[in-house]
Amino acid sequence: MERSERTLEPGHRLDRYELLCPIAQGGMAAVWLARMHGKHGFEKLVAVKTILSQYANDLRFQQMFLDEARIASGIEHPNVAQILDLGEQGDVLYLVMEWVDGDSLAKLFRTTEKNRVRLPVGIVCRILADTCGGLHAAHELRDKSGALLNVVHRDVSPQNVLVSVKGQAKLIDFGIAKARDRVSGDTSTGLLKGKILYMAPEQALGRPVDRCADVWAVGAVGYHMLSGIPPFEGANQLATLHLLTSHDPPAELPDNVPGPVREVLLRALERDPAKRFPTAESMQKALERAMYGSDVGASASDVASFVATHLADRADQRKKTVELALEAAAQRQRLNAMMQPANPDSASGAGGVLGTRASLRESTPGGQPPLGSGPRLPESPDSVPSLVEVPSSATIASAAVVGPASPIPNRRVAVVGGVLVAAGLLSAMALGIGVSRASSSGSAHVLTRLPATALANALAPKPSATTSTAATPSITPQASASASTKLPAAFLTTKPTATGKATAAPTGTKKVIDDGF
């Protein structure tokens, strides 16, 4: 089915998943931090993976995406990132995964290399052993009848191994995995799938592969992490392929690598698959025997300590990004709630305000609006915050004041007050205290800020023949900026519109804090 291109932004909802901010982008997909909304206020942070817009209409990529969900969702292991849901909304196909608070092994390696720190042998072996555990669970995946599905990851690499802040390795990205019943087929003519630096020779040559190809990849990753270079690397892919298919062994590993560990890695890198470890589980056990026998053993807590030492800045940045994203989401939620009219028939123009005010006339005998009538203004306010923020998706006449308002003596005054609010805001717009219109997407998270002093002047009570000064609500602006709620600067930028006026737009989509998926 043809899919139209759509740009996702923070605040968009995919069913019950609210996109917060992008966290990674790879060759075919982007990954978002998102919040799952459940019943009774239940919330949970998740990662949402979507196909990049340029591939949204490619049936082959769509099928690979669906295959990944079908294959990976059946794997239940602590060292494989869990697949939680698969969905489609409009033109967006998305995959929901567990949120892993951590970085890729590739990022850990680059950071230590930049700081001229060598990855400890025990830390590498612990990560590799855990990765082998997750791979074995994938390799042993069976159908309902108990027959093996013959799953092969085919893209085990430092980029596809996440290391959490708790020291746990998580294998991700089964997008090009091979399986017996793979709908999209095994290979495409002329397309080399995977990263050739960690690719087994038989896979690079397009020959049939089994789990031993993943064993090779783990060995190649370990060799790279401990020596600083891949086992076989040429000037280009063709040169690398030539080295892979030759009979020359890789260069010697550094002297700090104990003999037993060296033997495990070199066995995994045997060109003949029959000479490698027959399963990822047997390689996992061999790695653990080798590292503890060589007195370089490490646990998950040791990995966590090492990560905390060398990736502390990354962890802090990630934490702040999550906090900013949640704060921005809360701001959008408050503004959306305030902009919801009480009467669905009066959703724009002055009716937005009058509809909300008029709902007071339909209240219950106790003075409270009927259940389900939507948000209403506070009843015992003191002042207006020093900065008022209005969603650009609403017209100026339908804007509501952020913060407390003055007491409402009776229903008539409430209606008159609504008229004054609408008139005052319209006057403010005419004076150039600008509010931008919504973009074509109509999202309510784009904000325009109005100075409270100007707004207070616009909303100042005007004596009339029908209302007295005493009966008119008074609004007193505060000078303190702490009373206002502002969207974090990281999620706002200013850019000119066609009319030359400045509007605010989210820039969270340019924030990438993780390696590709």
Secondary structure, 3 states (H helix, E strand, C coil): CCCCCCCCCCCCEECCEEEEEEEEECCCEEEEEEEEECHHHCEEEEEEEEECHHHCCCHHHHHHHHHHHHHHCCCCCCCECCEEEEEEECCEEEEEEECCCEEEHHHHHHHHHHCCCCCCHHHHHHHHHHHHHHHHHHHCCECCCCCECCCECCCCCHHHEEEECCCCEEECCCCCCECCCCCCCCCCCCCCCCCHHHCCHHHHCCCCCCHHHHHHHHHHHHHHHHHCCCCCCCCCHHHHHHHHHCCCCCCCCCCCCCHHHHHHHHHHCCCCHHHCCCCHHHHHHHHHHHHHHCCCCCCHHHHHHHHHHHCHHHHHHHHHHHHHHHHHHHHHHHHHHHHCCCCCCCCCCCHHHHHHHHHHHHCCCCCCCCCCCCCCCCCCCCCECCEEEEECCCCHHHCCCCCCCCCCCCHHHHHHHHHHHHHHHHHHHHCCCCCCCCCCCCCCCCEEEEEHHHHHHHCCCCCCCCCCCCCCCCCCECCCHHHCCCCCHHHCEEEECCCCCEEEECCHHHCCCCCCC
